């Protein structure tokens, strides 16, 4: 059996007219380097979309019931399993993953980490359908995401660990000081 080539995986961008996010497609290509080709077998495309172009059903807005519109938290990604008439594919809702107006997410490393968390999770669902495990699909997808995120950060963003560890120590210290009771001398 020949394994699929990462370049054969179609990355389709579906944005509102006048919108373009080429750097996001490049980030997805970069993230896919951390996925084993066997895990991509049967996956045909990854669709990058904006929430505004999705239908109400695709956005998670339920039909009106007694003058209230029920809305689930905005979906970040969704895996569509292979069916008799279509191959498996993944949709990433870019503006739910990355707040495009946020200056913080203009940093490529933070943008890629956010994208990778969702993409690895959805690919985990795909792998679960290829190699069914005796556990919940969500649990497997979360475990798959965690393994791939460790590899990504260890290999590509190792320098962030130098920032994360001191910030965790600082937050622990401040939390302990905020929990201390200050006694007054009266």
Order of alpha helices (4+ residues) and beta strands (2+ residues): beta-alpha-beta-alpha-beta-beta-alpha-alpha-alpha-alpha
